Amino acid sequence: MCVALPGRVIELNGTKASVDFSGNIVNAEAGLVNVKVGDRVLVHAGCIIQTMDDCMADELEELFREIEDINV
């Protein structure tokens, strides 16, 4: 199963973006969606697939934190 993760664009270089995922910096393809530095984005399989407002991105990040805290 693949999961799309929320992050923040911190740098653009052509169609490549550096995206910050809570301190982990990953390069992602930015050519599918118009993005700018500072945008909150959803990344799947190395590609930015959409931009999000801060409220939605914060909700997703909180859900992922809750999932991490579940002890199975």
The first five atom37 places (N, CA, C, CB, O) and aatype in JSON, in Angstrom:
{
  "aatype": [12, 4, 19, 0, 10, 14, 7, 1, 19, 9, 6, 10, 2, 7, 16, 11, 0, 15, 19, 3, 13, 15, 7, 2, 9, 19, 2, 0, 6, 0, 7, 10, 19, 2, 19, 11, 19, 7, 3, 1, 19, 10, 19, 8, 0, 7, 4, 9, 9, 5, 16, 12, 3, 3, 4, 12, 0, 3, 6, 10, 6, 6, 10, 13, 1, 6, 9, 6, 3, 9, 2, 19],
  "atom_mask": [
    [1, 1, 1, 1, 1],
    [1, 1, 1, 1, 1],
    [1, 1, 1, 1, 1],
    [1, 1, 1, 1, 1],
    [1, 1, 1, 1, 1],
    [1, 1, 1, 1, 1],
    [1, 1, 1, 0, 1],
    [1, 1, 1, 1, 1],
    [1, 1, 1, 1, 1],
    [1, 1, 1, 1, 1],
    [1, 1, 1, 1, 1],
    [1, 1, 1, 1, 1],
    [1, 1, 1, 1, 1],
    [1, 1, 1, 0, 1],
    [1, 1, 1, 1, 1],
    [1, 1, 1, 1, 1],
    [1, 1, 1, 1, 1],
    [1, 1, 1, 1, 1],
    [1, 1, 1, 1, 1],
    [1, 1, 1, 1, 1],
    [1, 1, 1, 1, 1],
    [1, 1, 1, 1, 1],
    [1, 1, 1, 0, 1],
    [1, 1, 1, 1, 1],
    [1, 1, 1, 1, 1],
    [1, 1, 1, 1, 1],
    [1, 1, 1, 1, 1],
    [1, 1, 1, 1, 1],
    [1, 1, 1, 1, 1],
    [1, 1, 1, 1, 1],
    [1, 1, 1, 0, 1],
    [1, 1, 1, 1, 1],
    [1, 1, 1, 1, 1],
    [1, 1, 1, 1, 1],
    [1, 1, 1, 1, 1],
    [1, 1, 1, 1, 1],
    [1, 1, 1, 1, 1],
    [1, 1, 1, 0, 1],
    [1, 1, 1, 1, 1],
    [1, 1, 1, 1, 1],
    [1, 1, 1, 1, 1],
    [1, 1, 1, 1, 1],
    [1, 1, 1, 1, 1],
    [1, 1, 1, 1, 1],
    [1, 1, 1, 1, 1],
    [1, 1, 1, 0, 1],
    [1, 1, 1, 1, 1],
    [1, 1, 1, 1, 1],
    [1, 1, 1, 1, 1],
    [1, 1, 1, 1, 1],
    [1, 1, 1, 1, 1],
    [1, 1, 1, 1, 1],
    [1, 1, 1, 1, 1],
    [1, 1, 1, 1, 1],
    [1, 1, 1, 1, 1],
    [1, 1, 1, 1, 1],
    [1, 1, 1, 1, 1],
    [1, 1, 1, 1, 1],
    [1, 1, 1, 1, 1],
    [1, 1, 1, 1, 1],
    [1, 1, 1, 1, 1],
    [1, 1, 1, 1, 1],
    [1, 1, 1, 1, 1],
    [1, 1, 1, 1, 1],
    [1, 1, 1, 1, 1],
    [1, 1, 1, 1, 1],
    [1, 1, 1, 1, 1],
    [1, 1, 1, 1, 1],
    [1, 1, 1, 1, 1],
    [1, 1, 1, 1, 1],
    [1, 1, 1, 1, 1],
    [1, 1, 1, 1, 1]
  ],
  "atom_positions": [
    [[0.84, -1.18, 0.0], [0.0, 0.0, 0.0], [0.89, 1.24, 0.0], [-0.96, 0.0, 1.22], [1.88, 1.3, 0.72]],
    [[0.52, 2.21, -0.8], [1.25, 3.48, -0.86], [0.39, 4.56, -0.22], [1.62, 3.85, -2.33], [-0.84, 4.57, -0.36]],
    [[1.04, 5.47, 0.46], [0.34, 6.55, 1.15], [0.91, 7.88, 0.68], [0.47, 6.41, 2.69], [2.13, 8.03, 0.56]],
    [[0.05, 8.84, 0.41], [0.49, 10.19, 0.09], [0.71, 10.94, 1.39], [-0.56, 10.93, -0.82], [-0.08, 10.82, 2.33]],
    [[1.79, 11.71, 1.46], [2.16, 12.41, 2.68], [2.15, 13.92, 2.48], [3.53, 11.95, 3.16], [2.52, 14.41, 1.41]],
    [[1.74, 14.66, 3.51], [1.77, 16.12, 3.43], [3.16, 16.66, 3.77], [0.72, 16.73, 4.36], [3.84, 16.14, 4.65]],
    [[3.56, 17.71, 3.07], [4.84, 18.37, 3.34], [4.77, 19.82, 2.91], [0.0, 0.0, 0.0], [3.72, 20.31, 2.47]],
    [[5.91, 20.52, 3.04], [5.98, 21.93, 2.65], [7.13, 22.12, 1.67], [6.16, 22.85, 3.9], [8.25, 21.67, 1.92]],
    [[6.85, 22.79, 0.55], [7.88, 23.08, -0.44], [8.83, 24.12, 0.14], [7.24, 23.58, -1.78], [8.41, 25.2, 0.56]],
    [[10.13, 23.78, 0.15], [11.11, 24.73, 0.68], [12.05, 25.26, -0.39], [11.92, 24.08, 1.78], [12.75, 26.25, -0.18]],
    [[12.07, 24.6, -1.56], [12.93, 25.07, -2.65], [12.41, 24.5, -3.97], [14.42, 24.65, -2.42], [11.92, 23.37, -4.01]],
    [[12.53, 25.28, -5.02], [12.17, 24.83, -6.37], [13.37, 24.97, -7.29], [10.97, 25.63, -6.93], [14.12, 25.95, -7.21]],
    [[13.54, 23.97, -8.16], [14.59, 24.0, -9.16], [14.02, 23.38, -10.42], [15.89, 23.24, -8.67], [14.08, 22.16, -10.6]],
    [[13.46, 24.21, -11.29], [12.79, 23.7, -12.47], [11.53, 22.96, -12.06], [0.0, 0.0, 0.0], [10.66, 23.51, -11.38]],
    [[11.43, 21.69, -12.48], [10.26, 20.9, -12.1], [10.53, 20.02, -10.88], [9.81, 20.03, -13.27], [9.75, 19.13, -10.57]],
    [[11.62, 20.26, -10.21], [11.95, 19.52, -8.98], [11.73, 20.42, -7.77], [13.43, 18.99, -9.02], [12.01, 21.62, -7.82]],
    [[11.24, 19.84, -6.7], [11.01, 20.58, -5.47], [11.65, 19.85, -4.3], [9.51, 20.79, -5.21], [11.64, 18.62, -4.25]],
    [[12.2, 20.61, -3.38], [12.63, 20.05, -2.1], [11.45, 20.24, -1.16], [13.95, 20.74, -1.54], [10.95, 21.35, -0.97]],
    [[11.0, 19.12, -0.57], [9.83, 19.14, 0.29], [10.23, 18.7, 1.69], [8.71, 18.22, -0.27], [10.91, 17.69, 1.87]],
    [[9.81, 19.48, 2.67], [10.11, 19.2, 4.08], [8.96, 18.41, 4.69], [10.36, 20.52, 4.87], [7.82, 18.87, 4.73]],
    [[9.28, 17.2, 5.16], [8.33, 16.37, 5.88], [8.8, 16.3, 7.33], [8.21, 14.93, 5.24], [9.52, 15.37, 7.7]],
    [[8.4, 17.25, 8.14], [8.77, 17.29, 9.56], [10.27, 17.13, 9.77], [8.04, 16.19, 10.32], [10.7, 16.37, 10.62]],
    [[11.05, 17.86, 8.98], [12.5, 17.83, 9.13], [13.21, 16.89, 8.18], [0.0, 0.0, 0.0], [14.43, 16.98, 8.04]],
    [[12.5, 16.01, 7.52], [13.08, 15.14, 6.49], [12.88, 15.8, 5.14], [12.43, 13.7, 6.51], [11.75, 16.04, 4.72]],
    [[13.98, 16.11, 4.46], [13.91, 16.81, 3.18], [14.01, 15.78, 2.06], [15.05, 17.87, 3.05], [14.93, 14.97, 2.01]],
    [[13.03, 15.82, 1.16], [12.94, 14.87, 0.05], [12.74, 15.65, -1.24], [11.78, 13.85, 0.27], [12.04, 16.66, -1.26]],
    [[13.36, 15.19, -2.32], [13.14, 15.78, -3.64], [11.92, 15.13, -4.27], [14.39, 15.61, -4.55], [11.76, 13.91, -4.23]],
    [[11.07, 15.95, -4.86], [9.84, 15.46, -5.49], [9.64, 16.15, -6.83], [8.62, 15.68, -4.57], [10.08, 17.28, -7.03]],
    [[8.97, 15.46, -7.72], [8.61, 16.03, -9.02], [7.49, 17.04, -8.82], [8.18, 14.9, -10.03], [6.45, 16.72, -8.23]],
    [[7.7, 18.25, -9.3], [6.72, 19.32, -9.11], [6.06, 19.73, -10.42], [7.39, 20.53, -8.47], [5.35, 20.73, -10.45]],
    [[6.28, 19.01, -11.48], [5.77, 19.41, -12.79], [4.31, 19.12, -13.03], [0.0, 0.0, 0.0], [3.76, 19.57, -14.04]],
    [[3.65, 18.39, -12.14], [2.24, 18.06, -12.35], [1.29, 19.12, -11.82], [1.93, 16.75, -11.69], [0.15, 19.22, -12.28]],
    [[1.75, 19.92, -10.86], [0.92, 20.91, -10.18], [1.7, 22.22, -10.08], [0.48, 20.4, -8.77], [2.91, 22.19, -9.87]],
    [[1.03, 23.33, -10.22], [1.69, 24.63, -10.02], [1.93, 24.84, -8.53], [0.84, 25.79, -10.62], [0.98, 24.95, -7.76]],
    [[3.19, 24.9, -8.14], [3.53, 25.11, -6.73], [4.54, 26.24, -6.6], [4.09, 23.81, -6.11], [5.21, 26.61, -7.56]],
    [[4.63, 26.77, -5.39], [5.62, 27.79, -5.08], [6.2, 27.48, -3.71], [5.01, 29.23, -5.13], [5.62, 26.72, -2.93]],
    [[7.34, 28.07, -3.41], [7.98, 27.87, -2.12], [7.0, 28.29, -1.03], [9.32, 28.66, -2.03], [6.39, 29.36, -1.11]],
    [[6.88, 27.45, -0.02], [5.97, 27.71, 1.09], [4.65, 26.97, 1.0], [0.0, 0.0, 0.0], [3.94, 26.85, 1.99]],
    [[4.32, 26.46, -0.2], [3.06, 25.72, -0.36], [3.08, 24.43, 0.44], [2.81, 25.41, -1.84], [4.11, 23.77, 0.55]],
    [[1.94, 24.09, 1.01], [1.73, 22.78, 1.62], [1.24, 21.89, 0.5], [0.7, 22.83, 2.84], [0.33, 22.25, -0.24]],
    [[1.84, 20.71, 0.38], [1.55, 19.83, -0.75], [1.36, 18.39, -0.27], [2.68, 19.9, -1.79], [1.78, 18.02, 0.83]],
    [[0.74, 17.6, -1.12], [0.58, 16.17, -0.9], [1.47, 15.46, -1.91], [-0.92, 15.72, -1.03], [1.37, 15.71, -3.11]],
    [[2.34, 14.56, -1.42], [3.31, 13.88, -2.28], [3.02, 12.39, -2.27], [4.77, 14.17, -1.82], [2.88, 11.77, -1.22]],
    [[2.95, 11.82, -3.47], [2.72, 10.39, -3.63], [3.71, 9.86, -4.67], [1.25, 10.08, -4.05], [3.82, 10.4, -5.77]],
    [[4.42, 8.8, -4.31], [5.35, 8.14, -5.22], [6.35, 9.13, -5.83], [4.59, 7.43, -6.35], [6.71, 9.03, -7.0]],
    [[6.8, 10.09, -5.02], [7.81, 11.04, -5.47], [7.29, 12.19, -6.31], [0.0, 0.0, 0.0], [8.08, 12.96, -6.86]],
    [[5.97, 12.32, -6.41], [5.37, 13.4, -7.2], [4.4, 14.22, -6.35], [4.64, 12.82, -8.43], [3.61, 13.67, -5.59]],
    [[4.48, 15.52, -6.49], [3.49, 16.38, -5.86], [2.2, 16.23, -6.64], [3.96, 17.88, -5.81], [2.15, 16.49, -7.84]],
    [[1.13, 15.8, -5.94], [-0.13, 15.56, -6.64], [-1.18, 16.62, -6.36], [-0.67, 14.21, -6.25], [-2.18, 16.7, -7.08]],
    [[-0.98, 17.45, -5.32], [-1.9, 18.56, -5.1], [-1.34, 19.5, -4.04], [-3.28, 18.05, -4.68], [-0.49, 19.12, -3.23]],
    [[-1.84, 20.72, -4.06], [-1.55, 21.65, -2.98], [-2.7, 21.57, -1.99], [-1.35, 23.13, -3.51], [-3.8, 21.14, -2.33]],
    [[-2.43, 21.99, -0.75], [-3.46, 21.94, 0.3], [-3.39, 23.22, 1.11], [-3.28, 20.69, 1.21], [-2.34, 23.87, 1.18]],
    [[-4.51, 23.57, 1.73], [-4.46, 24.69, 2.67], [-3.86, 24.18, 3.99], [-5.87, 25.31, 2.9], [-3.78, 22.98, 4.22]],
    [[-3.46, 25.11, 4.84], [-2.8, 24.75, 6.09], [-3.69, 23.89, 6.97], [-2.39, 26.0, 6.84], [-3.19, 22.97, 7.62]],
    [[-4.97, 24.16, 7.01], [-5.89, 23.4, 7.86], [-5.9, 21.92, 7.48], [-7.31, 23.99, 7.77], [-5.79, 21.05, 8.34]],
    [[-6.04, 21.64, 6.19], [-6.07, 20.25, 5.72], [-4.73, 19.56, 5.97], [-6.41, 20.2, 4.23], [-4.71, 18.41, 6.42]],
    [[-3.64, 20.24, 5.7], [-2.32, 19.65, 5.92], [-2.09, 19.36, 7.4], [-1.21, 20.58, 5.38], [-1.56, 18.31, 7.75]],
    [[-2.5, 20.29, 8.27], [-2.35, 20.07, 9.71], [-3.17, 18.87, 10.17], [-2.78, 21.32, 10.49], [-2.7, 18.08, 10.99]],
    [[-4.39, 18.73, 9.66], [-5.24, 17.58, 10.02], [-4.57, 16.27, 9.61], [-6.62, 17.7, 9.35], [-4.55, 15.32, 10.4]],
    [[-4.04, 16.21, 8.4], [-3.39, 14.99, 7.94], [-2.16, 14.66, 8.78], [-2.99, 15.13, 6.47], [-1.94, 13.5, 9.14]],
    [[-1.35, 15.68, 9.08], [-0.17, 15.44, 9.9], [-0.55, 14.93, 11.29], [0.66, 16.73, 10.02], [0.11, 14.05, 11.83]],
    [[-1.62, 15.48, 11.86], [-2.09, 15.02, 13.17], [-2.56, 13.57, 13.1], [-3.23, 15.92, 13.68], [-2.28, 12.78, 14.01]],
    [[-3.27, 13.2, 12.04], [-3.71, 11.82, 11.88], [-2.52, 10.86, 11.78], [-4.59, 11.68, 10.64], [-2.55, 9.78, 12.38]],
    [[-1.5, 11.24, 11.05], [-0.31, 10.39, 10.94], [0.4, 10.27, 12.28], [0.65, 10.95, 9.88], [0.91, 9.2, 12.61]],
    [[0.44, 11.35, 13.07], [1.04, 11.26, 14.41], [0.26, 10.3, 15.3], [1.1, 12.66, 15.07], [0.85, 9.52, 16.05]],
    [[-1.07, 10.37, 15.21], [-1.9, 9.46, 16.0], [-1.67, 8.01, 15.6], [-3.38, 9.81, 15.84], [-1.6, 7.13, 16.46]],
    [[-1.55, 7.76, 14.31], [-1.29, 6.4, 13.83], [0.04, 5.9, 14.35], [-1.31, 6.36, 12.3], [0.15, 4.74, 14.76]],
    [[1.06, 6.76, 14.34], [2.38, 6.37, 14.84], [2.33, 5.99, 16.31], [3.39, 7.5, 14.64], [3.1, 5.13, 16.75]],
    [[1.44, 6.61, 17.07], [1.34, 6.37, 18.51], [0.58, 5.1, 18.87], [0.67, 7.55, 19.17], [0.6, 4.66, 20.03]],
    [[-0.08, 4.5, 17.91], [-0.85, 3.27, 18.18], [0.13, 2.12, 18.39], [-1.86, 2.95, 17.01], [0.99, 1.86, 17.55]],
    [[-0.02, 1.44, 19.49], [0.8, 0.25, 19.77], [-0.01, -0.98, 19.42], [1.26, 0.21, 21.27], [-1.07, -1.22, 20.0]],
    [[0.48, -1.76, 18.49], [-0.23, -2.95, 18.06], [0.28, -4.14, 18.83], [-0.08, -3.19, 16.55], [-0.19, -5.26, 18.63]]
  ]
}
